[in-house]
Amino acid sequence: MQNVLKLLTVLMFVPLLLTSCREEESVLIEGPQDEVLKANSAVANLMQRTAMNDGSDDNIVDQANCFSLEFPFTVVVNGMEITVNSEEDLDTVEDILDEFDDDDDTIEIEFPITIILNDFSEVAINSVEEFENYADDCEGENEFDDDIECIDIAYPITVSVFDTNNELIDTITISSDEDLYFFLEELDEDLIVNVEFPITLVLSDGTEVSVANLDQLEDVIDDAKDDCDEDDDYDYNDDDCDNCTTEQLSDFITGCDGWYVKDFERNDMDLDEQYVGYTFTFLSDGTLTADTSTESFPGTWSASGSENAITVTINIPDLPDFNDDWMLHELDQDGDELEVDLRLPNDDELEFRSSCNP
């Protein structure tokens, strides 16, 4: 924010600075003319959209994509009061909601709070009515919005600001999305801005891309802006496998035996009790067995895909309830308790648990 205030001061006193420079016959530093960042240009607009405040990270609490809640704030989750000081504390909120599958989850925000809009402006909210008025103005789940979430700019970046006579007014280091957003918001069309390259961009999969000029910067952002799931929905569980791999799943599920069915639902029917006493063993060669005290049922399993799009195919000929192409929803370990959570688009669920250390 200090850099932003510095820039606004520079813009305010440009005439005075120019007069002073000429009177003291300062040495002029000319800015390159072929790499000028112009106000309201396509690349400037893409950069500003990339720098906008993303309001979807705390959707588990506010279900609003166009603003975020300023830390700290307090919520009551299923009757338990939680002070949320950081994004990490949102995981605690999720853990409480996930603790039981058959309860009615509730989240109540304690007011007053402060919300931060996409343009980083802050608004004090004193009641649920005021909050709902702002939330109603947001686009709904997975609707188009201006902020670009599929790519990030690696800070710091440095810009040099010149006047129309190519006299250097200032060199500014931009250290955050907020700094960049306000820099571009206040950019005067009469100023010449040169960006110091190279700049590093980070794609949604963590890949880093180095760009050497404004044309490349524009192309990379434009190509990446719709290249990921921005998670602009209110399903707080749908990103639980952001870092999952098939290799991780294989190590996880074959590293233990004694898997049992914790939750099993198909076509709105609970099947848990039908499989009490069954234990499942998954082997790295793609085979599996389901055993009872008197019988053994052989089958196969396989996994393909990555992250939140991993498909787990199970085929046990004599136990057809299990047979399908399941989506891996979550891998979780709580102490010695391991969990593999599988889902289908129609909300069918199959959850295996095991008490061991892989």
ZAMARGU-4260 file (C-alpha; in steps of 0.2 Angstrom, whole numbers, plus 5000, padded with zeros to 4 digits):
<rodrens>
0) 5000/5000/5000 | 5015/5012/5003 | 5020/5010/4985 | 5002/5015/4980 | 5002/5030/4990
5) 5019/5035/4983 | 5012/5033/4966 | 4997/5044/4969 | 5008/5057/4977 | 5019/5056/4961
10) 5004/5058/4950 | 4997/5073/4960 | 5013/5083/4959 | 5018/5079/4941 | 5017/5098/4936
15) 5028/5103/4950 | 5041/5090/4947 | 5042/5094/4929 | 5045/5113/4933 | 5058/5108/4946
20) 5067/5097/4934 | 5068/5110/4921 | 5074/5124/4932 | 5088/5113/4939 | 5093/5107/4922
25) 5092/5089/4928 | 5099/5075/4917 | 5085/5067/4907 | 5083/5049/4907 | 5073/5043/4892
30) 5061/5029/4893 | 5060/5016/4879 | 5045/5019/4867 | 5043/5001/4861 | 5037/4994/4878
35) 5025/5006/4885 | 5012/5001/4897 | 4997/5012/4892 | 4981/5015/4903 | 4966/5005/4898
40) 4976/4995/4885 | 4972/4976/4883 | 4987/4971/4893 | 4984/4983/4907 | 4966/4977/4909
45) 4972/4959/4909 | 4985/4963/4922 | 4972/4972/4933 | 4959/4958/4932 | 4973/4946/4937
50) 4977/4957/4952 | 4959/4959/4958 | 4954/4953/4975 | 4947/4935/4973 | 4932/4933/4984
55) 4930/4914/4982 | 4943/4908/4994 | 4931/4910/5009 | 4915/4904/5000 | 4913/4891/5014
60) 4908/4905/5025 | 4900/4919/5015 | 4895/4910/4998 | 4900/4926/4989 | 4912/4927/4975
65) 4914/4946/4973 | 4921/4949/4991 | 4930/4942/5005 | 4929/4944/5023 | 4943/4953/5032
70) 4953/4943/5045 | 4949/4941/5059 | 4931/4937/5060 | 4921/4925/5071 | 4908/4912/5065
75) 4898/4899/5075 | 4899/4883/5066 | 4887/4869/5071 | 4886/4878/5088 | 4905/4880/5090
80) 4912/4898/5090 | 4928/4899/5079 | 4939/4915/5077 | 4945/4914/5059 | 4962/4923/5059
85) 4969/4916/5042 | 4964/4905/5027 | 4971/4890/5037 | 4958/4893/5050 | 4945/4890/5036
90) 4951/4872/5036 | 4945/4871/5054 | 4928/4876/5049 | 4928/4863/5035 | 4933/4849/5048
95) 4919/4854/5059 | 4906/4853/5045 | 4914/4836/5039 | 4914/4828/5056 | 4897/4820/5054
100) 4888/4815/5038 | 4870/4815/5044 | 4869/4832/5054 | 4862/4848/5048 | 4877/4860/5046
105) 4875/4878/5050 | 4887/4893/5049 | 4882/4910/5057 | 4893/4925/5055 | 4895/4937/5070
110) 4893/4955/5066 | 4901/4968/5064 | 4913/4962/5050 | 4922/4971/5036 | 4921/4964/5018
115) 4934/4967/5005 | 4927/4970/4987 | 4936/4965/4971 | 4943/4982/4969 | 4951/4981/4987
120) 4939/4994/4994 | 4933/4989/5012 | 4915/4990/5018 | 4909/4989/5036 | 4894/4977/5038
125) 4884/4978/5054 | 4870/4966/5051 | 4865/4951/5041 | 4853/4962/5031 | 4867/4973/5025
130) 4878/4957/5022 | 4864/4949/5011 | 4862/4965/5001 | 4881/4964/4996 | 4880/4945/4993
135) 4865/4947/4982 | 4875/4958/4970 | 4888/4945/4967 | 4887/4933/4952 | 4881/4916/4956
140) 4890/4900/4957 | 4902/4897/4942 | 4895/4913/4933 | 4907/4924/4923 | 4916/4937/4933
145) 4930/4949/4930 | 4944/4942/4941 | 4956/4930/4933 | 4961/4916/4945 | 4970/4904/4934
150) 4986/4914/4934 | 4996/4924/4946 | 5010/4937/4945 | 5026/4934/4955 | 5030/4949/4964
155) 5040/4961/4966 | 5039/4969/4949 | 5047/4986/4945 | 5040/5000/4934 | 5048/5017/4929
160) 5036/5032/4926 | 5040/5045/4913 | 5032/5061/4908 | 5028/5065/4890 | 5045/5072/4888
165) 5053/5056/4893 | 5059/5063/4910 | 5060/5050/4923 | 5047/5054/4937 | 5050/5039/4948
170) 5054/5021/4949 | 5041/5010/4959 | 5042/4993/4966 | 5025/4984/4966 | 5024/4970/4979
175) 5006/4964/4979 | 4990/4962/4969 | 4983/4977/4979 | 4998/4988/4974 | 4996/4983/4956
180) 4977/4985/4955 | 4978/5003/4962 | 4993/5007/4951 | 4984/5002/4935 | 4968/5010/4942
185) 4976/5027/4944 | 4987/5026/4928 | 4986/5043/4919 | 4985/5042/4900 | 4998/5056/4899
190) 5011/5046/4908 | 5023/5034/4900 | 5026/5018/4910 | 5039/5005/4907 | 5039/4988/4915
195) 5055/4980/4920 | 5057/4962/4912 | 5058/4948/4914 | 5042/4945/4924 | 5037/4927/4931
200) 5019/4921/4929 | 5013/4906/4939 | 4999/4895/4931 | 4986/4886/4941 | 4996/4870/4941
205) 5011/4878/4948 | 5021/4880/4932 | 5031/4896/4931 | 5032/4905/4914 | 5045/4919/4911
210) 5039/4933/4899 | 5051/4946/4891 | 5039/4959/4885 | 5022/4966/4886 | 5016/4956/4871
215) 5021/4940/4879 | 5013/4945/4895 | 4997/4949/4887 | 4997/4932/4877 | 5001/4921/4892
220) 4987/4929/4903 | 4975/4929/4889 | 4978/4910/4885 | 4977/4905/4904 | 4963/4916/4910
225) 4950/4902/4907 | 4962/4887/4909 | 4956/4881/4926 | 4942/4878/4937 | 4941/4895/4947
230) 4931/4886/4961 | 4918/4899/4960 | 4905/4888/4969 | 4899/4885/4986 | 4904/4866/4987
235) 4918/4868/5000 | 4923/4849/4998 | 4926/4850/4979 | 4944/4855/4981 | 4950/4842/4993
240) 4960/4833/4981 | 4969/4849/4973 | 4986/4840/4976 | 4981/4822/4974 | 4989/4810/4961
245) 4986/4792/4956 | 5003/4788/4963 | 4998/4795/4980 | 4982/4786/4980 | 4990/4769/4976
250) 5003/4772/4990 | 4989/4777/5002 | 4977/4763/4998 | 4989/4748/4996 | 5000/4753/5011
255) 4986/4747/5022 | 4975/4732/5023 | 4959/4730/5034 | 4949/4743/5024 | 4931/4743/5029
260) 4916/4752/5023 | 4912/4767/5033 | 4898/4775/5022 | 4890/4768/5007 | 4875/4776/4998
265) 4868/4771/4981 | 4852/4778/4973 | 4847/4786/4990 | 4849/4769/4999 | 4861/4767/5013
270) 4871/4751/5011 | 4883/4752/5026 | 4875/4739/5036 | 4875/4726/5022 | 4894/4726/5022
275) 4898/4726/5041 | 4912/4713/5043 | 4919/4715/5026 | 4937/4719/5025 | 4945/4725/5009
280) 4963/4723/5003 | 4970/4734/4988 | 4986/4728/4979 | 4998/4738/4968 | 4995/4725/4954
285) 4977/4732/4952 | 4969/4717/4961 | 4958/4718/4977 | 4949/4706/4988 | 4934/4708/4999
290) 4934/4696/5013 | 4922/4690/5027 | 4924/4677/5040 | 4918/4664/5028 | 4920/4671/5010
295) 4932/4680/4999 | 4927/4690/4984 | 4941/4694/4971 | 4940/4710/4960 | 4951/4724/4952
300) 4954/4742/4954 | 4962/4756/4944 | 4965/4775/4945 | 4968/4788/4931 | 4968/4807/4930
305) 4975/4820/4942 | 4970/4832/4956 | 4951/4834/4957 | 4948/4823/4942 | 4954/4806/4947
310) 4943/4791/4942 | 4944/4776/4953 | 4936/4761/4944 | 4931/4746/4955 | 4925/4729/4948
315) 4920/4715/4960 | 4909/4704/4950 | 4900/4696/4965 | 4898/4712/4974 | 4890/4723/4960
320) 4885/4738/4972 | 4904/4743/4972 | 4906/4742/4953 | 4907/4759/4945 | 4919/4773/4939
325) 4920/4783/4955 | 4928/4800/4957 | 4941/4802/4971 | 4934/4815/4982 | 4947/4815/4996
330) 4961/4806/5004 | 4962/4810/5023 | 4972/4804/5038 | 4968/4809/5056 | 4980/4800/5067
335) 4980/4782/5063 | 4963/4783/5054 | 4964/4784/5035 | 4950/4788/5024 | 4947/4786/5005
340) 4931/4795/5000 | 4924/4791/4983 | 4909/4800/4975 | 4897/4799/4959 | 4889/4814/4951
345) 4872/4808/4957 | 4878/4810/4975 | 4882/4792/4978 | 4896/4790/4990 | 4908/4776/4995
350) 4920/4779/5010 | 4933/4766/5015 | 4942/4768/5031 | 4957/4759/5039 | 4966/4760/5056
355) 4985/4759/5051 | 5000/4769/5047 | 5005/4767/5029
</rodrens>
